[in-house]
Amino acid sequence: MPALPVPRPTMRDLWRWLRPGHLGTEAELATFRTLHSASRSAPELRAGLTTESAERAVRHLRDLLGVPAVALTDTVSMLAWDGRFGHHERDTAALAAFVLESGNTVVRDRKDFACTDAGCGLRQVVVSPLVVEDRVVGTLQAFTSSASAGLVRAATEVARWVSGNLELAELDASRTRLMEAEVRALRAQISPHFIYNSLTAIASFVRTDPERARELLLEFADFTRYSFSRHGEYTTLAEELRSIERYLVLEKARFGDRLQVTLRVAQEVLPVAVPFLCLQPLVENAVRHGLERKPGTGRVTIIAADQAGECLITVEDDGVGEDPEKVRRALAGDVSVDSVGLGNVDARLRTAFGDEYGLVVETAPAAGTRVIVRVPKFAPGVRP
Protein backbone atom coordinates (compact mmCIF):
# COMPACT_ATOMS: atom_id res chain seq x y z
CA MET A 1 0.00 0.00 0.00
CA PRO A 2 1.57 3.34 -0.99
CA ALA A 3 2.43 5.75 1.78
CA LEU A 4 0.04 8.64 2.23
CA PRO A 5 1.54 12.10 1.61
CA VAL A 6 2.35 14.10 4.72
CA PRO A 7 0.59 17.50 4.59
CA ARG A 8 2.88 20.52 4.77
CA PRO A 9 2.28 22.82 7.76
CA THR A 10 0.39 26.01 7.00
CA MET A 11 0.99 29.45 8.49
CA ARG A 12 -2.09 28.84 10.68
CA ASP A 13 -0.47 25.64 12.02
CA LEU A 14 2.76 27.54 12.78
CA TRP A 15 0.89 30.33 14.54
CA ARG A 16 -1.04 27.76 16.60
CA TRP A 17 2.29 26.22 17.68
CA LEU A 18 3.86 29.58 18.53
CA ARG A 19 0.85 31.10 20.28
CA PRO A 20 1.08 31.89 24.02
CA GLY A 21 0.44 28.85 26.16
CA HIS A 22 1.81 26.32 23.70
CA LEU A 23 4.70 25.41 26.02
CA GLY A 24 2.03 24.14 28.36
CA THR A 25 3.13 23.66 31.95
CA GLU A 26 4.39 26.36 34.23
CA ALA A 27 7.67 24.44 34.59
CA GLU A 28 8.19 24.56 30.81
CA LEU A 29 7.46 28.28 30.76
CA ALA A 30 9.87 28.88 33.66
CA THR A 31 12.60 26.93 31.87
CA PHE A 32 12.05 28.97 28.72
CA ARG A 33 12.22 32.26 30.64
CA THR A 34 15.41 31.18 32.40
CA LEU A 35 17.14 30.15 29.20
CA HIS A 36 16.02 33.37 27.50
CA SER A 37 17.43 35.57 30.28
CA ALA A 38 20.68 33.61 30.33
CA SER A 39 21.10 33.90 26.57
CA ARG A 40 20.49 37.66 26.72
CA SER A 41 23.17 38.27 29.35
CA ALA A 42 25.87 35.93 28.00
CA PRO A 43 27.08 38.15 25.11
CA GLU A 44 27.42 41.11 27.47
CA LEU A 45 29.49 39.14 29.96
CA ARG A 46 31.82 37.95 27.21
CA ALA A 47 33.09 41.54 27.08
CA GLY A 48 34.60 41.11 30.55
CA LEU A 49 33.65 42.66 33.88
CA THR A 50 33.35 46.37 33.13
CA THR A 51 30.83 49.06 33.99
CA GLU A 52 29.38 48.92 30.48
CA SER A 53 29.03 45.14 30.32
CA ALA A 54 27.67 44.95 33.87
CA GLU A 55 25.01 47.58 33.15
CA ARG A 56 23.87 45.65 30.08
CA ALA A 57 23.80 42.26 31.83
CA VAL A 58 22.46 43.04 35.31
CA ARG A 59 18.80 43.33 34.30
CA HIS A 60 18.83 39.85 32.77
CA LEU A 61 20.53 38.46 35.88
CA ARG A 62 17.76 39.91 38.05
CA ASP A 63 15.22 38.23 35.80
CA LEU A 64 17.05 34.94 36.36
CA LEU A 65 16.94 35.28 40.14
CA GLY A 66 13.51 36.91 40.47
CA VAL A 67 14.52 39.26 43.29
CA PRO A 68 13.74 42.95 43.91
CA ALA A 69 17.30 44.11 43.16
CA VAL A 70 20.64 42.82 41.90
CA ALA A 71 24.06 44.47 41.94
CA LEU A 72 27.34 43.60 40.23
CA THR A 73 30.62 44.80 41.70
CA ASP A 74 34.32 44.44 41.05
CA THR A 75 36.67 44.14 44.03
CA VAL A 76 36.44 47.80 45.05
CA SER A 77 33.21 49.38 43.81
CA MET A 78 29.76 48.84 42.37
CA LEU A 79 29.54 48.44 38.59
CA ALA A 80 25.77 48.19 38.04
CA TRP A 81 22.46 48.05 39.90
CA ASP A 82 19.05 46.96 38.69
CA GLY A 83 15.81 47.02 40.65
CA ARG A 84 14.12 48.92 43.44
CA PHE A 85 15.52 50.67 46.52
CA GLY A 86 18.57 52.09 44.77
CA HIS A 87 19.68 53.89 47.92
CA HIS A 88 21.44 50.65 48.87
CA GLU A 89 23.88 51.04 46.00
CA ARG A 90 26.14 52.74 48.55
CA ASP A 91 26.40 49.47 50.53
CA THR A 92 27.54 47.18 47.74
CA ALA A 93 31.28 47.79 48.08
CA ALA A 94 31.25 47.00 51.81
CA LEU A 95 29.12 43.89 51.21
CA ALA A 96 31.57 42.68 48.55
CA ALA A 97 34.37 42.72 51.13
CA PHE A 98 32.69 39.83 52.98
CA VAL A 99 33.48 37.38 50.16
CA LEU A 100 36.71 38.75 48.69
CA GLU A 101 38.90 36.82 51.10
CA SER A 102 36.82 33.69 51.73
CA GLY A 103 35.60 33.19 48.18
CA ASN A 104 32.32 31.76 49.51
CA THR A 105 28.70 32.86 49.19
CA VAL A 106 27.41 34.67 52.29
CA VAL A 107 24.03 35.99 53.48
CA ARG A 108 24.01 39.37 55.23
CA ASP A 109 21.13 41.23 56.85
CA ARG A 110 20.21 44.74 57.94
CA LYS A 111 23.01 45.03 60.48
CA ASP A 112 25.42 45.04 57.53
CA PHE A 113 23.42 47.46 55.35
CA ALA A 114 21.45 49.70 57.68
CA CYS A 115 18.43 51.53 56.31
CA THR A 116 16.25 54.33 57.70
CA ASP A 117 13.65 54.07 54.93
CA ALA A 118 10.53 52.54 56.50
CA GLY A 119 9.22 51.56 53.08
CA CYS A 120 12.35 49.68 52.01
CA GLY A 121 11.59 46.02 51.44
CA LEU A 122 15.18 44.80 51.36
CA ARG A 123 16.05 42.87 54.51
CA GLN A 124 18.73 40.42 53.36
CA VAL A 125 21.27 40.08 50.57
CA VAL A 126 23.00 37.02 49.09
CA VAL A 127 26.56 37.90 48.07
CA SER A 128 28.29 35.41 45.74
CA PRO A 129 31.85 35.69 44.42
CA LEU A 130 32.72 35.98 40.75
CA VAL A 131 35.86 33.92 40.20
CA VAL A 132 38.22 33.92 37.22
CA GLU A 133 41.23 31.58 37.30
CA ASP A 134 40.92 31.07 41.07
CA ARG A 135 40.83 34.85 41.69
CA VAL A 136 37.79 36.66 43.06
CA VAL A 137 37.25 39.50 40.59
CA GLY A 138 33.88 40.76 41.81
CA THR A 139 30.53 39.82 43.32
CA LEU A 140 26.92 39.15 42.40
CA GLN A 141 24.55 40.54 45.05
CA ALA A 142 20.89 39.51 45.19
CA PHE A 143 18.80 41.74 47.49
CA THR A 144 15.54 40.34 48.85
CA SER A 145 13.10 40.51 51.74
CA SER A 146 14.05 37.01 52.91
CA ALA A 147 16.89 34.86 51.62
CA SER A 148 15.62 31.30 51.30
CA ALA A 149 17.91 28.30 50.89
CA GLY A 150 16.69 28.07 47.29
CA LEU A 151 17.74 31.66 46.55
CA VAL A 152 21.18 31.06 48.08
CA ARG A 153 21.67 28.03 45.80
CA ALA A 154 20.33 29.92 42.79
CA ALA A 155 22.57 32.96 43.40
CA THR A 156 25.59 30.69 43.82
CA GLU A 157 24.88 28.88 40.55
CA VAL A 158 24.20 32.11 38.64
CA ALA A 159 27.46 33.56 39.97
CA ARG A 160 29.29 30.44 38.76
CA TRP A 161 27.66 30.82 35.36
CA VAL A 162 28.68 34.50 35.23
CA SER A 163 32.22 33.48 36.27
CA GLY A 164 32.36 30.98 33.41
CA ASN A 165 31.49 33.69 30.90
CA LEU A 166 34.07 36.01 32.43
CA GLU A 167 36.70 33.28 32.09
CA LEU A 168 35.79 32.98 28.41
CA ALA A 169 36.22 36.74 28.11
CA GLU A 170 39.66 36.45 29.73
CA LEU A 171 40.57 33.68 27.28
CA ASP A 172 39.49 35.92 24.38
CA ALA A 173 41.64 38.75 25.76
CA SER A 174 44.59 36.38 26.27
CA ARG A 175 44.21 35.13 22.72
CA THR A 176 44.28 38.70 21.43
CA ARG A 177 47.40 39.48 23.47
CA LEU A 178 49.04 36.30 22.20
CA MET A 179 48.25 37.17 18.59
CA GLU A 180 49.70 40.66 19.07
CA ALA A 181 52.85 39.15 20.60
CA GLU A 182 53.16 36.74 17.65
CA VAL A 183 52.89 39.61 15.17
CA ARG A 184 55.57 41.53 17.08
CA ALA A 185 57.79 38.45 17.01
CA LEU A 186 57.17 38.06 13.29
CA ARG A 187 58.15 41.69 12.67
CA ALA A 188 61.36 41.10 14.61
CA GLN A 189 62.13 38.08 12.42
CA ILE A 190 61.56 39.96 9.18
CA SER A 191 63.24 43.26 9.96
CA PRO A 192 66.97 42.39 10.21
CA HIS A 193 67.14 40.67 6.82
CA PHE A 194 64.88 43.10 5.06
CA ILE A 195 66.35 46.33 6.44
CA TYR A 196 69.96 45.34 5.77
CA ASN A 197 69.31 44.10 2.22
CA SER A 198 67.05 47.01 1.29
CA LEU A 199 69.37 49.73 2.55
CA THR A 200 72.33 48.06 0.83
CA ALA A 201 70.41 48.02 -2.46
CA ILE A 202 69.36 51.66 -2.06
CA ALA A 203 72.91 52.73 -1.23
CA SER A 204 74.17 51.15 -4.45
CA PHE A 205 72.05 53.61 -6.51
CA VAL A 206 72.77 56.79 -4.55
CA ARG A 207 75.61 57.93 -6.85
CA THR A 208 74.78 56.15 -10.10
CA ASP A 209 71.01 56.75 -10.17
CA PRO A 210 69.86 59.21 -7.47
CA GLU A 211 66.27 59.31 -8.78
CA ARG A 212 65.88 55.56 -8.46
CA ALA A 213 67.49 55.64 -5.02
CA ARG A 214 64.86 58.20 -3.97
CA GLU A 215 62.00 56.05 -5.33
CA LEU A 216 63.34 52.97 -3.57
CA LEU A 217 63.69 54.88 -0.33
CA LEU A 218 60.02 55.89 -0.56
CA GLU A 219 59.04 52.26 -1.19
CA PHE A 220 61.13 51.24 1.82
CA ALA A 221 59.42 53.87 3.98
CA ASP A 222 55.92 52.77 2.89
CA PHE A 223 56.71 49.11 3.48
CA THR A 224 58.13 49.61 6.95
CA ARG A 225 55.29 51.98 7.88
CA TYR A 226 52.79 49.22 7.07
CA SER A 227 54.77 46.40 8.67
CA PHE A 228 55.56 48.15 11.94
CA SER A 229 52.39 50.18 12.43
CA ARG A 230 49.95 49.34 15.22
CA HIS A 231 47.75 47.43 12.85
CA GLY A 232 44.67 45.40 13.74
CA GLU A 233 44.68 41.63 13.85
CA TYR A 234 43.32 41.46 10.30
CA THR A 235 43.73 43.40 7.10
CA THR A 236 42.41 43.07 3.55
CA LEU A 237 44.11 40.96 0.92
CA ALA A 238 44.48 44.15 -1.14
CA GLU A 239 46.52 45.84 1.61
CA GLU A 240 48.65 42.75 2.16
CA LEU A 241 49.40 42.45 -1.57
CA ARG A 242 50.21 46.15 -1.83
CA SER A 243 52.83 45.71 0.89
CA ILE A 244 54.21 42.62 -0.89
CA GLU A 245 54.56 44.59 -4.12
CA ARG A 246 56.69 47.16 -2.29
CA TYR A 247 58.80 44.36 -0.81
CA LEU A 248 59.37 42.83 -4.25
CA VAL A 249 60.32 46.20 -5.78
CA LEU A 250 63.09 46.45 -3.20
CA GLU A 251 64.20 42.85 -3.73
CA LYS A 252 64.28 43.34 -7.50
CA ALA A 253 66.60 46.31 -6.92
CA ARG A 254 68.94 43.87 -5.19
CA PHE A 255 68.59 40.88 -7.54
CA GLY A 256 68.07 42.79 -10.78
CA ASP A 257 66.94 40.60 -13.69
CA ARG A 258 67.65 37.46 -11.69
CA LEU A 259 64.30 37.88 -9.92
CA GLN A 260 61.17 37.53 -12.06
CA VAL A 261 57.73 38.06 -10.54
CA THR A 262 54.29 36.96 -11.72
CA LEU A 263 51.25 38.30 -9.88
CA ARG A 264 47.68 37.26 -10.79
CA VAL A 265 44.85 38.35 -8.51
CA ALA A 266 41.08 38.04 -9.02
CA GLN A 267 39.34 41.34 -8.31
CA GLU A 268 36.63 39.55 -6.33
CA VAL A 269 39.00 38.51 -3.54
CA LEU A 270 40.71 41.84 -2.89
CA PRO A 271 38.35 42.76 0.01
CA VAL A 272 38.81 39.37 1.74
CA ALA A 273 40.06 39.65 5.34
CA VAL A 274 43.36 37.89 6.11
CA PRO A 275 45.59 37.90 9.21
CA PHE A 276 47.98 40.84 9.19
CA LEU A 277 51.41 39.92 7.76
CA CYS A 278 50.35 36.41 6.77
CA LEU A 279 51.58 36.49 3.15
CA GLN A 280 54.73 38.62 3.23
CA PRO A 281 56.70 35.97 5.20
CA LEU A 282 55.78 33.37 2.56
CA VAL A 283 57.07 35.62 -0.23
CA GLU A 284 60.22 36.42 1.73
CA ASN A 285 60.84 32.70 2.22
CA ALA A 286 60.41 32.16 -1.52
CA VAL A 287 63.05 34.81 -2.26
CA ARG A 288 65.51 33.95 0.53
CA HIS A 289 65.37 30.17 0.48
CA GLY A 290 64.23 29.57 -3.06
CA LEU A 291 66.22 32.02 -5.17
CA GLU A 292 69.23 33.33 -3.22
CA ARG A 293 70.95 29.96 -3.54
CA LYS A 294 69.84 29.33 -7.12
CA PRO A 295 72.21 30.28 -9.95
CA GLY A 296 70.70 32.25 -12.79
CA THR A 297 67.13 33.51 -13.01
CA GLY A 298 64.39 32.60 -10.55
CA ARG A 299 60.65 33.28 -10.57
CA VAL A 300 58.17 33.94 -7.79
CA THR A 301 54.51 33.48 -8.71
CA ILE A 302 51.69 34.80 -6.53
CA ILE A 303 48.12 33.86 -7.44
CA ALA A 304 44.93 34.78 -5.57
CA ALA A 305 41.84 33.08 -7.02
CA ASP A 306 38.15 33.17 -6.24
CA GLN A 307 37.00 29.63 -5.39
CA ALA A 308 33.32 29.59 -4.42
CA GLY A 309 33.19 30.63 -0.74
CA GLU A 310 36.97 30.71 -0.36
CA CYS A 311 39.99 32.63 -1.53
CA LEU A 312 42.82 30.38 -2.72
CA ILE A 313 46.29 31.96 -2.55
CA THR A 314 49.45 30.28 -3.78
CA VAL A 315 53.03 31.52 -3.40
CA GLU A 316 55.36 29.49 -5.62
CA ASP A 317 59.03 29.68 -6.54
CA ASP A 318 61.16 27.62 -8.92
CA GLY A 319 64.16 27.72 -6.60
CA VAL A 320 66.24 25.03 -4.94
CA GLY A 321 63.38 23.56 -2.89
CA GLU A 322 63.58 22.25 0.65
CA ASP A 323 63.65 19.05 2.67
CA PRO A 324 59.99 18.23 3.56
CA GLU A 325 61.02 17.14 7.07
CA LYS A 326 62.56 20.55 7.68
CA VAL A 327 59.32 22.17 6.56
CA ARG A 328 57.33 19.97 8.95
CA ARG A 329 59.57 21.08 11.81
CA ALA A 330 59.08 24.74 10.85
CA LEU A 331 55.30 24.33 10.79
CA ALA A 332 55.49 22.68 14.20
CA GLY A 333 57.17 25.82 15.57
CA ASP A 334 60.79 24.64 15.72
CA VAL A 335 62.67 27.94 16.15
CA SER A 336 65.97 26.33 15.15
CA VAL A 337 64.73 26.07 11.55
CA ASP A 338 65.71 29.10 9.46
CA SER A 339 62.26 29.95 8.15
CA VAL A 340 60.74 33.41 8.39
CA GLY A 341 57.51 32.98 10.35
CA LEU A 342 56.24 29.81 8.63
CA GLY A 343 54.99 28.24 11.87
CA ASN A 344 53.71 31.63 13.06
CA VAL A 345 51.60 32.14 9.92
CA ASP A 346 50.27 28.58 10.04
CA ALA A 347 49.23 28.95 13.70
CA ARG A 348 47.50 32.29 13.11
CA LEU A 349 45.55 30.96 10.13
CA ARG A 350 44.36 27.97 12.16
CA THR A 351 43.42 30.19 15.10
CA ALA A 352 41.47 32.59 12.88
CA PHE A 353 39.65 30.13 10.62
CA GLY A 354 40.05 26.60 12.03
CA ASP A 355 42.51 23.74 11.65
CA GLU A 356 41.36 22.97 8.11
CA TYR A 357 42.82 26.32 7.01
CA GLY A 358 46.45 25.67 7.92
CA LEU A 359 49.26 26.10 5.39
CA VAL A 360 49.86 23.42 2.76
CA VAL A 361 53.50 23.28 1.63
CA GLU A 362 54.61 21.27 -1.41
CA THR A 363 58.38 21.04 -1.82
CA ALA A 364 61.36 18.77 -2.40
CA PRO A 365 65.08 19.36 -3.01
CA ALA A 366 65.68 20.86 -6.48
CA ALA A 367 61.91 20.99 -7.11
CA GLY A 368 60.95 24.49 -5.94
CA THR A 369 58.31 25.25 -3.32
CA ARG A 370 54.60 25.97 -3.43
CA VAL A 371 52.72 27.26 -0.38
CA ILE A 372 48.93 27.15 -0.51
CA VAL A 373 46.78 29.39 1.67
CA ARG A 374 43.00 28.96 1.86
CA VAL A 375 40.86 31.53 3.67
CA PRO A 376 37.08 31.80 3.79
CA LYS A 377 35.70 34.86 2.05
CA PHE A 378 33.49 35.48 5.07
CA ALA A 379 34.19 34.27 8.63
CA PRO A 380 32.44 35.21 11.90
CA GLY A 381 34.39 37.73 13.94
CA VAL A 382 37.02 38.27 11.23
CA ARG A 383 37.01 41.85 9.95
CA PRO A 384 39.85 44.01 8.60
SULGI-V229417 format. One record per residue. N is the residue number from 1. RES is the residue in one small letter. SS is DSSP state (H for helix, E for strand, L for the rest). PHI is phi as a letter, one per 20 degrees, with the letter a starting at -180 (none if undefined). OMEGA is omega in whole degrees, -180 to 180 (* if undefined). Layout:
# SULGI-V229417
n->{N	N}
res->{RES	RES}
ss->{SS	SS}
phi->{PHI	PHI}
omega->{OMEGA	OMEGA}
This chain:
# SULGI-V229417
n->{1	2	3	4	5	6	7	8	9	10	11	12	13	14	15	16	17	18	19	20	21	22	23	24	25	26	27	28	29	30	31	32	33	34	35	36	37	38	39	40	41	42	43	44	45	46	47	48	49	50	51	52	53	54	55	56	57	58	59	60	61	62	63	64	65	66	67	68	69	70	71	72	73	74	75	76	77	78	79	80	81	82	83	84	85	86	87	88	89	90	91	92	93	94	95	96	97	98	99	100	101	102	103	104	105	106	107	108	109	110	111	112	113	114	115	116	117	118	119	120	121	122	123	124	125	126	127	128	129	130	131	132	133	134	135	136	137	138	139	140	141	142	143	144	145	146	147	148	149	150	151	152	153	154	155	156	157	158	159	160	161	162	163	164	165	166	167	168	169	170	171	172	173	174	175	176	177	178	179	180	181	182	183	184	185	186	187	188	189	190	191	192	193	194	195	196	197	198	199	200	201	202	203	204	205	206	207	208	209	210	211	212	213	214	215	216	217	218	219	220	221	222	223	224	225	226	227	228	229	230	231	232	233	234	235	236	237	238	239	240	241	242	243	244	245	246	247	248	249	250	251	252	253	254	255	256	257	258	259	260	261	262	263	264	265	266	267	268	269	270	271	272	273	274	275	276	277	278	279	280	281	282	283	284	285	286	287	288	289	290	291	292	293	294	295	296	297	298	299	300	301	302	303	304	305	306	307	308	309	310	311	312	313	314	315	316	317	318	319	320	321	322	323	324	325	326	327	328	329	330	331	332	333	334	335	336	337	338	339	340	341	342	343	344	345	346	347	348	349	350	351	352	353	354	355	356	357	358	359	360	361	362	363	364	365	366	367	368	369	370	371	372	373	374	375	376	377	378	379	380	381	382	383	384}
res->{m	p	a	l	p	v	p	r	p	t	m	r	d	l	w	r	w	l	r	p	g	h	l	g	t	e	a	e	l	a	t	f	r	t	l	h	s	a	s	r	s	a	p	e	l	r	a	g	l	t	t	e	s	a	e	r	a	v	r	h	l	r	d	l	l	g	v	p	a	v	a	l	t	d	t	v	s	m	l	a	w	d	g	r	f	g	h	h	e	r	d	t	a	a	l	a	a	f	v	l	e	s	g	n	t	v	v	r	d	r	k	d	f	a	c	t	d	a	g	c	g	l	r	q	v	v	v	s	p	l	v	v	e	d	r	v	v	g	t	l	q	a	f	t	s	s	a	s	a	g	l	v	r	a	a	t	e	v	a	r	w	v	s	g	n	l	e	l	a	e	l	d	a	s	r	t	r	l	m	e	a	e	v	r	a	l	r	a	q	i	s	p	h	f	i	y	n	s	l	t	a	i	a	s	f	v	r	t	d	p	e	r	a	r	e	l	l	l	e	f	a	d	f	t	r	y	s	f	s	r	h	g	e	y	t	t	l	a	e	e	l	r	s	i	e	r	y	l	v	l	e	k	a	r	f	g	d	r	l	q	v	t	l	r	v	a	q	e	v	l	p	v	a	v	p	f	l	c	l	q	p	l	v	e	n	a	v	r	h	g	l	e	r	k	p	g	t	g	r	v	t	i	i	a	a	d	q	a	g	e	c	l	i	t	v	e	d	d	g	v	g	e	d	p	e	k	v	r	r	a	l	a	g	d	v	s	v	d	s	v	g	l	g	n	v	d	a	r	l	r	t	a	f	g	d	e	y	g	l	v	v	e	t	a	p	a	a	g	t	r	v	i	v	r	v	p	k	f	a	p	g	v	r	p}
ss->{L	L	L	L	L	L	L	L	L	L	H	H	H	H	H	H	H	H	L	L	L	L	L	L	L	H	H	H	H	H	H	H	H	H	H	H	H	H	H	H	H	H	H	H	H	L	L	L	L	L	H	H	H	H	H	H	H	H	H	H	H	H	H	H	H	L	L	L	E	E	E	E	E	L	L	L	L	E	E	E	E	E	E	L	L	H	H	H	H	H	H	H	H	H	H	H	H	H	H	H	L	L	L	L	L	E	E	E	E	L	L	L	L	L	L	L	L	L	L	L	L	L	L	E	E	E	E	E	E	E	E	E	L	L	E	E	E	E	E	E	E	E	E	E	L	L	L	L	H	H	H	H	H	H	H	H	H	H	H	H	H	H	H	H	H	H	H	H	H	H	H	H	H	H	H	H	H	H	H	H	H	H	H	H	H	H	H	H	H	H	H	H	H	H	H	H	H	H	H	H	H	H	H	H	H	L	L	L	L	H	H	H	H	H	H	H	H	H	H	H	H	H	H	H	H	H	H	H	L	L	L	L	L	E	E	E	H	H	H	H	H	H	H	H	H	H	H	H	H	H	H	H	H	H	H	H	H	H	E	E	E	E	E	E	E	L	H	H	H	L	L	L	E	E	E	L	L	L	L	H	H	H	H	H	H	H	H	H	H	H	H	L	L	L	L	L	L	E	E	E	E	E	E	E	E	E	E	L	L	E	E	E	E	E	E	E	E	L	L	L	L	L	L	H	H	H	H	H	H	H	H	L	L	L	L	L	L	L	L	L	L	H	H	H	H	H	H	H	H	H	H	H	H	L	H	H	H	L	L	E	E	E	E	L	L	L	L	L	E	E	E	E	E	E	E	E	L	L	L	L	L	L	L	L}
phi->{none	f	f	f	f	e	f	f	f	e	f	f	f	f	f	f	f	e	f	g	n	f	f	n	f	f	f	f	f	f	f	f	f	f	f	f	f	f	f	f	e	g	f	f	f	f	e	n	e	c	g	f	f	f	f	f	e	f	f	f	f	f	f	f	e	m	d	f	b	c	c	d	c	e	e	c	b	f	d	b	c	b	p	e	l	f	f	e	g	f	e	f	f	f	f	f	f	f	d	f	e	f	m	d	f	c	d	d	c	f	f	e	b	f	b	d	e	f	e	f	e	e	d	b	b	e	d	d	f	d	c	c	l	m	d	f	d	r	b	d	c	d	e	b	f	b	e	f	f	f	f	f	f	f	f	f	f	f	f	f	f	f	f	f	f	f	f	f	f	f	f	f	f	f	f	f	f	f	f	f	f	f	f	f	f	f	f	f	f	f	g	f	f	f	f	f	f	f	f	f	f	f	g	f	d	g	e	e	b	g	f	f	g	f	f	f	f	f	f	f	f	f	f	f	f	f	f	d	f	f	e	f	f	c	b	e	f	f	f	f	f	f	f	f	f	f	g	f	f	f	f	f	f	e	e	m	f	f	d	d	c	c	c	c	c	f	g	f	e	g	e	f	e	c	f	g	l	e	d	g	f	f	f	f	f	f	f	f	e	e	d	g	e	e	f	m	e	c	c	d	d	c	c	c	d	e	c	l	e	c	d	d	d	c	c	c	c	d	e	f	m	b	f	g	f	f	f	f	f	f	f	e	n	f	f	f	e	f	b	f	m	f	f	f	f	g	f	f	f	f	f	f	c	o	f	f	d	f	f	d	d	d	b	a	g	m	c	m	b	c	d	d	d	d	c	f	f	c	b	g	m	d	c	f}
omega->{-177	179	178	179	178	-178	178	-180	177	176	178	177	-179	180	178	-179	-176	-173	179	179	-178	-179	169	-170	178	178	178	178	179	178	179	-179	180	-180	180	179	179	-179	180	-177	-175	-179	-180	-178	179	175	-177	-177	178	178	-177	-178	180	180	180	-174	-167	-180	-180	177	176	176	179	-174	179	-179	-179	-177	177	175	171	179	164	-177	-176	-175	177	177	-177	178	174	178	-176	173	-176	178	177	174	-177	-176	-170	-179	179	179	179	-177	-179	-177	-175	-179	-176	-177	-178	175	178	175	179	-179	-170	-180	179	173	-176	-178	179	-179	-177	-178	-178	-177	-178	-178	-179	179	174	-178	-178	-178	170	-170	176	180	177	176	174	-177	-179	-180	168	-177	-180	-178	-176	176	179	-176	178	176	179	179	179	178	-179	179	179	-179	178	178	177	179	176	180	178	178	177	176	176	177	179	177	178	-180	179	178	179	179	179	180	178	179	179	179	178	178	180	177	-180	179	-175	-166	-176	-180	-174	-177	-179	-177	-178	-178	176	179	180	-179	-178	-179	-173	-178	-174	-177	-176	-179	178	177	179	180	179	179	176	177	179	-180	-180	-180	-178	177	179	-173	-173	178	175	-175	174	-178	-178	175	177	177	180	179	-179	180	178	177	179	178	178	179	-177	175	-180	179	177	176	-180	-176	-177	-178	178	-178	175	-176	172	-178	179	-175	175	-178	-174	-174	-178	179	-176	179	178	176	-179	-179	178	-178	-177	177	180	178	179	176	180	-179	-174	-173	-179	-169	-178	-177	-179	175	177	-174	174	-177	172	-179	179	-178	174	-174	176	-177	-178	-178	-178	171	-179	-177	175	174	-172	174	178	-176	-170	180	-176	175	-179	179	177	178	178	178	179	179	178	177	179	-175	179	180	-178	180	-174	169	-177	178	178	-179	-180	-179	-178	176	180	179	-177	-169	-177	-175	-179	-179	175	180	170	-177	177	-177	174	178	179	-177	-178	-178	173	176	-177	179	174	174	176	179	177	180	180	176	-179	-180	178	*}
